Amino acid sequence: MVLGTARTGTRRRYALVLAVALGVALTSLAAVGLASGRLSGPGPLPGSSIVDDPPADPASDPGASVPGPAAPRTPPAEVCGSRTLDGPGRPPTGAIRITTDQNLMTAAENHPEGTTFWLTSGRHVLGPGEFTQVVPKDRQRFIGAPGAVLDGQRQNSYAFGGPAQHVRISHLTVQSFGTTIRDNSSEAVVNHDGGAGWVVQHTTIRWNAGAGLFLGSDSVTTGNCLEANGQYGFTTGSADGVLLRRNEITGNNTADWERLEDGCGCTGGGKFWETTRVRVVDNWVHHNRGAGLFVDTNNAGFRVEGNLVEDNTESGLIYETSYNAVVRGNTFARNALVSGPTDPGFPRSAIYISESGSDTRVGAPYGDRLLIEHNRFIDNWGGVVGWENADRFAGSPVNTSTGYSTLVNPRVATVEACADPDLIGTEPYVDDCRWKTQHLRVRANVFQFDPSHFEGGCRAEQGCGFNGLFANWGTTPDWSPYMEDVVMKAITFDQDNVWADNRYTGPWRFMVEDQGNVVGWEAWRGAPYHQDAGSTRD
């Protein structure tokens, strides 16, 4: 993952410098948790089989501009510490009762598929051994009584693993897995092996190394507290059909992985990788170290709607080398205020679109337009930035998604073909080897910021207060057909990227065409750019 490059084409460092106060806050968060609240909307009864909104194929919505839900003004999911996390005080009918003196790992191994286990109140442990973990069978269910905790004691790396499908976990607290908080790089402690059809509800997953939860295919994750995990609250990989709804995702990346692996782009509230048909709806994503939501490399068919994304140290949403999305009716507030001042040459923003756009050939929903509409942006370091790195394409030595090619013509535009200097400048390779920021629509949004609200100021020379559509000057490799201003011209004039009908409050600036080319309101709207038709500015 790369947020930008200078004209030299050298990979720009992507390390976050955190304020001491933030570190103290995260430490406190891990120690005592968040203040209690109530989850908005009804959830399933304790121990019931009812699940909120199973995944549906969003192809029924072609991405037409519609009002959608109002962007939230208050948290849609105040879950951490709330009573919605409390499970049933008695075991459901037919459930196997597991006390703190019994071992859940052994019980799951000794009972058949479809068994329900009810864990009594108190702290449950699995015993010594780094790889000691619960390996469920298909359709097994794990339900916690009020106060039921599964504790890894910094002895076990993972809580639930194995290939089982349609496992259900509810009303548990899963904590302290990973032998140290800097363990489990890009691994999850719950559903470690990515089993399909897992349902995780009303569960607290906190203080674990790596990621708290893996979202597999056809998974439902609703009403959970994903809090203060070492790297991410959740992660995915090669999954299809994911629902992430009404969760609180907060305080993650306590290990500060960007310091451990400089420029890794591997931190935040949650990470999607090669995932399709995803709904991220009505979540509260806040105070994560890194991006709030990070969608990275060959994802497609995303609907991001009704979320409150605030106070993350990096962008609220990064959508990188991916395709086909609708981002509608969300509120983004005070994102990238930590990372923004560290990089005045590249404007950090609430939503960062990096080499991503819509393409009908991908086969996922929303292939006509990548829509960003009806959102509210409040006092972020920037608004929406659409970017394309001229030197990044499949087969390029500076492509940080190593070994990956695009999704638009996979049998022809392979990594090997795109790395062939004799082919890359010819059709179809010259078009199909690039991830493109194209068919982007940024419309009917409210952008507001007041520089007086920013401690230390928020000035244009700091990179603050920008929307943008630009690329860098192509420099490498020397056989690239995208040298000099080829990509700068394409992203600005030829790839159907349009801002329109937005409302701006505050001294907004715009970076357009060339990284570093700053223009004002009139120039952005006038020739040759012709952006923000129908928009207003206070």
C-alpha positions in Angstrom: 0.0 0.0 0.0 1.4 3.4 -1.0 -0.3 6.7 -0.4 1.7 8.6 -3.0 5.0 9.2 -4.6 7.1 12.2 -5.4 8.1 13.1 -9.0 11.2 10.9 -8.5 9.0 7.8 -8.2 10.6 6.9 -4.9 8.1 5.2 -2.6 7.0 7.7 -0.1 7.3 6.7 3.6 4.0 6.0 5.3 4.7 6.1 9.0 2.4 7.6 11.5 3.7 9.9 14.3 1.3 9.6 17.2 0.7 12.1 19.9 1.6 11.0 23.4 -2.0 11.7 24.4 -3.2 9.2 21.9 -0.9 6.5 23.2 -2.1 7.2 26.7 -5.7 7.0 25.6 -5.2 3.7 23.8 -3.4 2.2 26.8 -6.3 3.3 29.0 -8.8 2.0 26.5 -7.2 -1.5 26.6 -7.2 -1.4 30.4 -10.7 -0.3 31.2 -12.8 -0.5 28.0 -15.2 2.2 26.7 -18.1 3.8 28.4 -21.3 1.7 28.2 -24.0 2.5 25.7 -26.9 0.9 23.9 -26.8 -0.7 20.4 -29.3 1.1 18.2 -31.9 -1.2 16.9 -33.1 -4.6 18.1 -30.8 -7.6 18.1 -31.6 -11.3 18.4 -32.8 -12.7 21.7 -30.0 -14.4 23.7 -29.5 -17.9 22.4 -31.9 -17.5 19.5 -31.1 -18.4 15.9 -32.2 -15.0 14.5 -29.5 -13.1 12.6 -29.7 -9.5 11.5 -29.9 -9.2 7.7 -28.1 -12.2 6.1 -25.9 -11.2 3.2 -27.8 -10.4 0.0 -26.6 -9.9 -3.5 -26.5 -6.1 -3.9 -26.8 -6.3 -7.6 -30.4 -5.2 -7.3 -29.0 -1.7 -6.7 -27.2 -0.6 -9.9 -25.6 2.4 -8.2 -28.0 5.0 -9.4 -27.9 8.3 -7.4 -30.6 8.0 -4.7 -30.9 9.9 -1.4 -30.1 6.9 0.7 -30.0 7.1 4.5 -29.2 10.3 6.2 -25.6 10.5 7.3 -25.6 9.7 11.0 -25.1 12.5 13.5 -24.7 10.2 16.5 -23.0 6.8 16.8 -25.2 4.1 15.1 -23.7 1.4 17.2 -22.6 2.1 20.8 -21.7 -1.5 21.6 -18.6 -1.7 23.8 -19.7 -2.1 27.4 -23.4 -2.2 26.6 -25.9 -4.6 27.9 -26.6 -5.9 24.4 -23.4 -8.0 24.9 -24.9 -9.9 27.8 -25.9 -13.5 27.0 -28.6 -15.7 28.5 -28.5 -16.4 32.2 -29.5 -20.0 31.6 -28.3 -22.4 28.9 -30.5 -22.6 25.8 -32.5 -25.8 25.4 -30.2 -28.7 24.4 -27.0 -26.7 25.1 -23.9 -28.3 26.7 -23.0 -26.4 29.9 -19.3 -25.5 30.1 -18.0 -24.3 33.5 -14.7 -22.5 34.1 -13.3 -25.8 35.4 -13.9 -27.5 32.0 -12.0 -27.0 28.8 -13.9 -25.7 25.8 -11.4 -27.0 23.4 -11.9 -30.6 24.6 -15.7 -30.2 24.6 -15.8 -29.0 21.0 -13.6 -31.9 19.9 -15.7 -34.5 21.7 -19.1 -33.4 20.6 -20.6 -33.7 17.1 -21.4 -31.1 14.5 -24.3 -28.7 15.4 -23.7 -28.9 19.1 -24.5 -25.7 21.2 -22.2 -24.8 24.1 -23.1 -22.4 26.8 -20.2 -21.0 28.8 -20.9 -20.0 32.4 -19.9 -16.6 33.8 -16.3 -16.2 34.6 -12.9 -16.7 33.0 -12.4 -19.7 30.8 -8.9 -20.8 29.7 -7.6 -23.3 27.2 -4.4 -24.3 28.9 -0.7 -23.9 27.9 0.6 -24.1 24.4 1.0 -21.5 21.7 -1.2 -23.3 19.2 -3.7 -24.6 21.8 -7.1 -23.4 20.4 -10.8 -24.3 19.9 -11.3 -26.2 16.6 -15.0 -26.2 16.1 -17.0 -28.6 14.0 -19.5 -27.4 11.4 -22.5 -25.6 12.8 -21.3 -25.7 16.4 -22.5 -22.7 18.5 -20.7 -21.0 21.4 -22.9 -18.8 23.6 -21.7 -16.9 26.7 -23.6 -16.2 29.9 -23.3 -12.7 31.2 -19.6 -12.1 32.0 -18.3 -15.2 30.2 -14.7 -14.6 29.1 -12.4 -16.8 27.0 -8.9 -15.7 28.0 -5.8 -16.6 26.0 -3.6 -15.4 29.0 -0.8 -14.5 26.5 -0.1 -18.2 26.2 -2.3 -19.1 23.2 -2.0 -17.5 19.8 -5.5 -18.2 18.5 -8.9 -18.7 20.1 -11.0 -20.3 17.3 -9.4 -21.9 14.3 -9.8 -24.7 11.7 -11.9 -25.1 8.6 -15.4 -25.5 10.1 -18.3 -23.7 8.4 -21.4 -22.0 9.8 -20.0 -21.7 13.3 -21.8 -19.2 15.5 -20.3 -17.2 18.4 -22.3 -14.9 20.6 -22.2 -13.0 23.9 -18.6 -14.0 24.7 -15.6 -11.9 25.5 -12.5 -13.1 23.7 -9.3 -11.5 25.0 -5.5 -11.6 25.4 -4.7 -14.1 22.6 -1.2 -13.8 21.0 1.9 -14.5 23.1 2.7 -10.7 22.9 0.7 -7.8 21.6 3.1 -7.6 18.7 2.4 -11.2 17.6 0.1 -12.6 14.9 1.0 -10.2 12.1 -2.1 -10.0 9.7 -3.6 -13.1 11.4 -6.9 -13.2 13.4 -7.6 -14.9 16.7 -11.3 -15.7 15.9 -11.9 -17.7 12.8 -8.2 -17.8 12.2 -8.4 -20.1 9.1 -11.2 -18.2 7.4 -14.1 -20.7 7.6 -17.2 -19.8 5.6 -20.6 -18.8 7.0 -19.4 -17.8 10.4 -21.9 -15.7 12.4 -20.4 -13.6 15.2 -22.8 -11.5 17.2 -22.8 -9.4 20.4 -19.3 -10.5 21.3 -16.4 -8.4 22.6 -13.0 -9.2 20.9 -10.3 -7.2 22.6 -6.7 -6.9 23.6 -5.5 -9.6 21.2 -2.4 -9.6 19.0 -2.9 -9.2 15.3 -6.5 -9.0 14.1 -9.4 -9.8 16.4 -11.7 -11.5 13.8 -11.4 -12.9 10.3 -14.4 -12.3 8.1 -14.8 -15.4 5.8 -17.2 -15.9 2.9 -20.9 -15.5 3.6 -20.1 -14.2 7.1 -22.3 -12.1 9.3 -20.7 -9.9 11.9 -23.2 -7.8 13.8 -23.5 -6.0 17.1 -19.9 -6.7 18.3 -17.2 -4.7 20.1 -13.9 -5.0 18.3 -11.7 -3.1 20.6 -8.0 -2.4 21.2 -6.5 -5.3 19.3 -2.9 -5.2 18.4 -3.2 -4.7 14.6 -6.8 -4.7 13.3 -10.3 -5.2 14.7 -11.0 -7.5 11.8 -9.3 -8.7 8.6 -10.3 -10.6 5.4 -8.8 -12.4 2.5 -10.3 -14.0 -0.6 -13.8 -13.9 0.8 -17.1 -13.4 -1.0 -20.4 -12.2 0.6 -19.6 -10.3 3.9 -22.0 -8.4 6.1 -20.4 -6.1 8.8 -23.2 -4.3 10.5 -23.8 -2.3 13.7 -20.4 -3.0 15.2 -18.2 -0.7 17.2 -14.6 -0.8 15.9 -12.4 1.2 18.1 -8.9 1.7 19.5 -7.2 -0.9 17.3 -3.5 -1.1 16.3 -2.3 -0.8 19.8 1.0 -2.4 18.7 1.6 0.4 16.2 2.6 -1.9 13.3 3.6 1.0 11.1 6.6 1.5 13.4 7.4 -2.2 13.4 7.2 -2.4 9.5 7.7 1.0 8.1 5.4 1.7 5.2 3.6 -1.6 5.4 0.1 -0.1 5.1 -1.1 -2.8 7.5 -3.0 -1.1 10.3 -6.3 0.3 11.3 -9.8 -0.5 12.3 -10.1 -3.3 9.7 -8.6 -4.5 6.5 -10.3 -6.0 3.4 -8.1 -7.9 0.9 -9.4 -9.6 -2.3 -13.0 -9.5 -1.0 -16.2 -9.2 -3.0 -19.9 -8.4 -2.4 -19.4 -6.7 0.9 -21.8 -4.6 3.0 -20.4 -2.3 5.7 -23.5 -0.7 7.3 -24.3 1.3 10.4 -21.0 0.8 12.2 -19.1 3.2 14.5 -15.5 3.2 13.5 -13.4 5.5 15.7 -10.1 6.3 17.4 -8.2 3.6 15.5 -4.4 4.1 15.0 -4.3 4.0 11.2 -7.1 4.0 8.7 -10.7 3.4 9.9 -11.6 1.1 7.1 -8.9 -0.1 4.7 -9.9 -1.8 1.4 -6.7 -2.9 -0.3 -6.0 -4.9 -3.5 -8.6 -6.4 -5.9 -11.7 -6.0 -3.8 -15.0 -5.3 -5.6 -18.7 -4.8 -5.0 -18.6 -2.8 -1.8 -21.5 -0.9 -0.2 -20.4 1.4 2.6 -23.5 3.0 4.1 -24.7 4.7 7.3 -21.4 4.5 9.2 -19.9 7.1 11.6 -16.2 7.1 10.9 -14.4 9.5 13.2 -11.1 10.4 14.9 -8.9 7.8 13.1 -5.3 8.8 12.8 -5.3 8.1 9.1 -8.0 8.4 6.5 -11.5 7.2 7.5 -11.7 5.0 4.3 -8.9 3.9 2.0 -10.1 2.2 -1.2 -6.9 1.1 -3.0 -6.3 -0.9 -6.2 -9.9 -2.1 -6.0 -13.2 -1.8 -7.9 -16.9 -1.0 -7.9 -18.2 0.6 -4.7 -21.0 2.8 -3.4 -20.1 5.0 -0.4 -23.3 6.6 0.6 -24.9 8.3 3.7 -21.9 8.1 6.0 -20.4 10.7 8.3 -16.6 11.2 8.3 -15.3 13.5 11.1 -11.8 14.5 12.3 -9.9 11.8 10.4 -6.2 12.0 9.4 -5.5 14.8 11.9 -2.4 12.9 13.1 -1.0 11.7 9.8 -2.0 14.8 7.8 0.5 17.3 9.3 3.4 14.8 8.8 3.1 14.9 5.0 2.3 18.4 3.6 3.2 17.3 0.0 0.4 14.8 -0.2 -3.0 15.9 1.1 -4.4 13.2 3.5 -8.2 13.0 3.3 -11.3 11.4 4.9 -11.7 9.2 1.8 -8.7 8.2 -0.2 -9.3 6.6 -3.6 -6.0 5.1 -4.8 -5.9 3.5 -8.3 -9.6 2.4 -7.8 -12.6 2.8 -10.0 -15.5 1.0 -11.5 -15.3 -1.5 -14.4 -18.2 -3.7 -15.6 -15.7 -6.4 -16.6 -15.0 -7.3 -13.0 -18.4 -8.9 -12.6 -19.2 -7.4 -9.2 -22.0 -4.9 -8.5 -21.6 -1.2 -9.1 -19.6 -1.6 -12.3 -20.8 1.6 -13.9 -19.8 4.2 -11.3 -17.8 4.3 -8.1 -20.2 6.5 -6.1 -19.3 8.7 -3.2 -22.6 10.5 -2.4 -24.8 12.0 0.3 -22.0 11.9 2.9 -21.1 14.5 5.5 -17.4 15.5 6.0 -16.7 17.4 9.1 -13.3 18.9 10.1 -11.2 16.1 8.5 -7.7 17.0 7.3 -9.1 16.7 3.8 -12.2 15.6 1.9 -12.0 13.1 -1.0 -8.7 12.5 -2.9 -8.6 10.5 -6.1 -5.1 9.5 -6.9 -3.1 7.3 -9.4 0.5 6.5 -9.1 1.9 6.6 -12.6 4.6 4.1 -11.8 2.3 1.5 -10.2 0.9 -1.2 -12.5 0.9 -5.0 -12.7 4.4 -6.2 -13.5 6.1 -2.9 -12.3 8.9 -3.3 -9.9 7.4 -0.6 -7.7 3.9 -2.2 -7.5 3.5 -2.8 -3.8 0.8 -5.4 -4.3 3.5 -7.8 -5.3 2.5 -10.7 -7.5 -1.0 -9.3 -8.3 -2.5 -8.2 -11.5 -5.8 -6.4 -12.3 -9.2 -8.1 -12.4 -10.3 -6.7 -15.8 -8.6 -9.2 -18.1 -7.0 -11.8 -15.9 -6.2 -14.5 -18.5 -4.3 -12.0 -20.7 -3.0 -9.2 -18.5 -1.0 -11.5 -16.2 1.8 -10.3 -14.0 4.3 -11.9 -16.4 2.8 -10.3 -19.5 2.5 -6.9 -17.9 6.2 -7.1 -16.9 7.2 -7.7 -20.6 8.6 -4.5 -22.0 7.7 -5.6 -25.5 4.0 -6.1 -24.6 3.2 -3.4 -22.0 2.9 -0.6 -24.5 0.5 -2.4 -26.8 -3.2 -3.2 -26.5 -4.8 -4.7 -24.5 -1.9 -4.5 -22.0 -1.4 -0.8 -21.9 -5.0 -0.4 -20.6 -5.6 -3.6 -18.7 -2.3 -3.8 -16.7 -3.2 -0.6 -14.8 -5.5 -0.2 -11.8 -7.3 3.0 -12.7 -9.1 5.7 -10.8 -12.0 5.9 -13.2 -15.8 6.5 -13.4 -15.6 8.2 -10.0 -18.6 10.3 -8.9 -18.3 12.6 -5.9 -21.7 14.2 -5.6 -24.3 15.6 -3.3 -21.9 15.6 -0.3 -21.5 18.2 2.4 -17.9 19.2 3.0 -17.2 21.5 5.9 -14.2 22.5 7.9 -13.2 25.4 10.1 -9.4 25.9 10.5 -9.9 27.4 13.9 -11.1 23.9 15.1 -7.6 22.4 14.4 -5.1 22.5 17.2 -1.9 23.8 15.6 -3.8 25.2 12.6 -4.9 23.9 9.2 -3.3 25.7 6.4 -3.1 24.9 2.7 0.7 24.8 2.8 0.3 22.0 5.4 -1.8 20.0 2.9 -5.0 20.7 4.9 -8.4 21.4 3.5 -8.1 19.7 0.0 -10.2 17.7 -2.4 -8.1 16.3 -5.2 -7.8 14.5 -8.5 -4.2 14.0 -9.5 -1.2 11.8 -10.3 2.5 12.0 -10.3 5.0 12.4 -13.1 5.8 9.0 -14.5 9.5 8.1 -14.0 10.1 4.3 -13.7 10.7 1.7 -14.9 12.5 3.0 -18.0 10.3 0.7 -20.3 7.0 2.0 -18.8 4.5 3.4 -21.3 3.2 5.7 -18.6 6.2 8.1 -18.4 6.0 11.8 -17.8 2.4 13.3 -17.8 0.5 10.3 -19.4 -1.3 9.3 -16.2 -1.7 12.8 -15.0 -3.7 13.7 -18.1 -5.6 10.5 -18.1 -6.9 10.7 -14.5 -7.8 14.4 -15.0 -9.4 14.4 -18.4 -10.0 11.0 -19.8 -11.2 8.6 -17.1 -14.7 10.0 -16.4 -14.0 11.4 -12.9 -16.5 14.0 -11.8 -17.3 16.1 -8.7 -20.8 17.7 -8.8 -23.6 19.1 -6.7 -21.7 19.2 -3.5 -21.9 21.8 -0.8 -18.7 23.3 0.7 -18.2 25.3 3.9 -14.7 26.6 4.6 -11.6 27.6 2.7 -11.3 24.5 0.5 -8.5 24.1 -2.0 -8.1 21.6 -4.8 -5.1 19.6 -6.0 -5.6 18.6 -9.7 -3.8 17.0 -12.5 -0.2 17.1 -11.1 0.8 16.3 -7.6 1.5 19.8 -6.1 -0.7 21.7 -8.5 -3.0 23.7 -6.2 -6.0 25.7 -7.5 -8.8 27.6 -5.9 -12.6 27.3 -6.3 -12.9 29.2 -9.6 -10.0 27.4 -11.3 -11.3 24.0 -10.2 -14.7 24.7 -11.7 -13.5 26.5 -14.8 -11.6 25.4 -17.9 -9.9 23.0 -18.4 -11.1 21.0 -15.3 -14.8 21.8 -15.2 -15.4 20.1 -11.8 -18.1 20.7 -9.2 -20.9 21.8 -11.6 -24.0 22.6 -9.5 -22.0 22.8 -6.3 -22.0 25.7 -3.8 -19.5 27.2 -1.5 -20.1 29.4 1.6 
